[in-house]
Amino acid sequence: MTIEKPHYVPQRLGLLSAAAADPFLNEDLLAGVRGHGGVDLAKVVEPLAEDDARWEAEPLRELVEDAMHGFGESRTRADGWLAPRLHATLRLTRREAADRRLWTHLALAVAPDYVAWRHGSPTTSKINSERFKGAPDRQCFSRLWWAAEMFRNGGDYSPVEAACGNQDLIHSALRRDLVDHRPTAQALVGVLGRGITTGREIEGLMTAISAAGATLVYDALAEDEPRDPEVLRQWIAEAGTAPSVPRHTLPRGPEEEPVPEETVRKLTDYFVELFETAPVRGRAPKD
């Protein structure tokens, strides 16, 4: 499914409530037949602070156009490319990122053609409206931003590329709070390299990890230093002077201390062992 770029693209991001967005999520848009002009939509958007350079829409618009141009029919592969660059371009606190109205505006006002391109399918009759205004693990752009936030290792976004290369992992992980523990997030990327990759395997492992976490405090097994809030504040403050994110190499995130390699290896080994007895649909139970 493809639709045209909106005739009117706002210069700045704003806040768009789900209720205000509903009249614009019409049958033509969700069927990937025709977009909207954008002018009427602008009338129901709550503006953000004009003195904050982070809310400029053009850098985000350029990113989605580059993604559509660069990935052609390999649309799921665009996630691993876009997620770190979206995160490094739109520098947010977690509190700001938790406001769904921001993502609804980005999806519906700035880049509805990208949403249709990425989540439309010739095998389905229409795009799920959740891709425009849904929960963080379903909305087109918030899922990528949060995947980058959860799976980055300090300033290193390479684990994000690996995580976003497996749709089952990011969908399952973002629905669970346990990936807020940095060693756990890095170990989940590590198990992909150990051959645990299918949807059934990932879901079985995540269920086992969640169950084990009820009796085992993972921080005792794989201790992690708390993130330094000053590093993030400084990174956000530099948004107005930061250059555009590179297209052919990964950007850098906040320069926090990475998770120690030994900690990641230890927890990855534990998860692989846990997987051996995890309930995986279609696999015979193991003693």
N, C-alpha and C positions, 0 to 999 in steps of 0.2 A: 504494500500500500504506500502510495506517495501523495502528498498534497503540496501545494505551492507555499512558498515563504509568505508570511503575512505581509499585506501591503503596508501596514504600519507596524514597525517594531519600536518599542519604547527605548529611549536612551538610557533609562535606569531601571533597575529592578524595583519591585514594590511588593506589597502584601495583598494577596487575593484570596478571599475566603472561599471555601467549598460552595457555600450557598450562592455567592456572587458569580462563581464560575459555571454553575449548572446550566444557565440559559445558553451558554456558548458551547457546551458539550452536546451539540445537536447530532442528529443521525448522520448527516453528511460528513461531519468531522470524524465521528467514531467509525464510520465506514471507510474512511480514507479516501473520500471522493472529493471533498472541497473543504478548505479551511475557512477562516473568518478574516474580515478586513482588519480588525484590531482596534479601530478608532473607538467604537462603542465600549469595548472591553476596558479601555483606559479610563473610562468614566467611573468605574467601580473599584479601582485599585487604590489602596492606601499607600501614600508615598513614604519612602524612607529618607533618612537624613541626607540632605543635598551636599553636605560638606564631607561625605565619606566616599572616597574613590572606589571602594569595594563594590558599590552598587551599579557601576557602569555596565551596561548590557553588551556593548560591542565586543569585548574580549570573549565573552561566553558565546555569542553568536558566531564569531570566527571559529571557535573550537568545534562547535557542532557541524558547521559547514565543512571543515577539514575532515572530521570523522566520517561524514557521509561520502565525501569525495574519496577518501583513502581506503574505505573498507568495502565499497561496492555491495556485493551480495553476502559477504562474510560479516553479517551484521552483529552477531553475538561477540565477535572478536573486537568490535569497537569498544566494548565495556572496559577491557584491560588497558586500552589506550586512553580512553577519555577519563576514567576514574581518577588517576593521579593528577591529571592536568586540570580537571574540574576542581579538585581539592586545593591545588596549589594556586589556582586563579581566584577562586571564591574562598577567601580566607575567613573562616567563621569560628566563633566559639561553639561549643556543643549546644549551648542554650539557644543561640541564634539558629543553628541548624535544625533544632527540634521544632521550629515554627513551620508548620506545613504550608502556611500561606505563601512563604517565600518560594517554595518549590512549585506550588501551583501556578504562581505568576510566571516563573521561568518556563515551565512546560507549556502553558497555554498562551502566554503573550509573546514570549521571546522565541521559543523554538517548538511550536506544535508540529512543524514538518519533521523535526528530528524524532519526536515521539512516535509519529505515524510511521516513519522510516524504520525505526528500531523495533517497535512492538507490533506493527501491523503484520499480517500474515495472509498469504493467499488461501490458506486452509481454514481461516476463521472469518466469520462474517463481519466482525467489527473489533475495534480496539477496546480493551477493557478501560473504562473510565478511571480506574485506580492508577493507571499509568500517568494520568494528569494530576490527580488530587488524592492519591491513596496513602496508605501507611508507608513508613520509611523503607520497609523492605520490598515494597511494590512500586512506588512512584519512580518514574523514569530516572530522574536526576538525584533524588535524595538517596536512593539505594547505592548509587555510585559514590556519592560524597561520603556516606557512612562506611562503605566498604573500604575506601581509602583511609578514613580516619581510624578504623579498627585494625586494619592489617598493615599499615605502614610501620616500619621499624625505626623509630626516630624520624630522621629526615630521609630515610631510604624507602622509596616507593616500589622497589622491585617485588617484594612480597605481595603487593596489591595487584600487580600484573598477573602473578601466578594464581592468586585467589579468584580474581575475576575471570580467569580462563576456565573456571568450573562453576557453572551457573547454580548447580545444586549446593555447592559449598556456601556461596555468598547468600543465597536465599535462606538456607537453613541457619547459618550463623547469625544473620542479622535479626532473626526472630528470637535469639537467645542472648541473655545478658552476659553469659560467660565469656564472650569474646572481648569484653572490656578488660579482661586480664591479659596483659600484653604477651606474656609467654605462651598462654593458651592460643591466642591468635596466630602467633608464629609457628607453634607446633602443628596447628591445623594445616598451615601451608606445607609444613614438613611432611605430613602424612601423604600428601598428594604425590610426593616423590617416592614414597614407599609403595605405590600402586593401589592405594585406596582412593578410587576416583569416581565410581559410578554413583548414581543418585541413591540407590538402595544402600550401598556401602556407606556413603556419607551420612545418610539419615540414621542408619543403625549406629554408627559411631557417635554421632551427636547425641542420640538418645542415651547411649551408655555413658558418655562424658557427663551429661546433665545429671544422670542418676548417681554416678560415682561422686559428683561434686556435692551431693547432699550430705555425704558422710566424710568426704575428703576435702580439706581446704587446699586448693591447688597452689596457693601462695606459699604453703609450707613445703610443698614438693619443688616448686619452681618460684623462688622469691623474686619479686620485681620491685625496683625503685619507683616511687610515685613520680609522675611527670612534673617537671618544674613549670609552674604556671607562667613565670616571667618569660621563659623562652617562647611560649605560645603568644603571649601579649606582644612581645617585640616583633615576632613574625607577622602578626596581624597589622601592627602599626606600620610596617614597611610595605604594605600592600600598594599604597599609592605611588611608590617609587620603584617597585619591582619591575623588571623587564617582563615581556610576554614569555609564557612558558615555552620551552623548546618543543618542537614537533618530532624530532628524530632521536632525541635522548630524553631520559626521564628528568623531570624537574626535581628540586630538593624541597623537602618539607621542613617543618620546624626542627632545628638542630638539637633535639633531645638525645639523651644517652640511649643507644640501642639496647635491646635485650641481650644479655651475654649469650654467646654461642653455646656454651656448655649447658646453660639453663634450657635453651630451646631443644638441644639434643636429648637431654634427660626427659623432658616432657613428651617429646615426639616418640621416644622409645616406649614410654608408658602408654601412650595412646594406641600405638601399634599393638601392644600386648592386650590392651583393653578391647581392641577390635576383634581379636581372636575369639572372644566369647560374647561379642555383641549380637543382639538379635537382628539379623539381616534378612529381610523378606526374600524368600526363595532359596535361602541357604540352609542346609541341615544344621540343627543345633550342635554345638560342640560342648564337651564336658569341661 
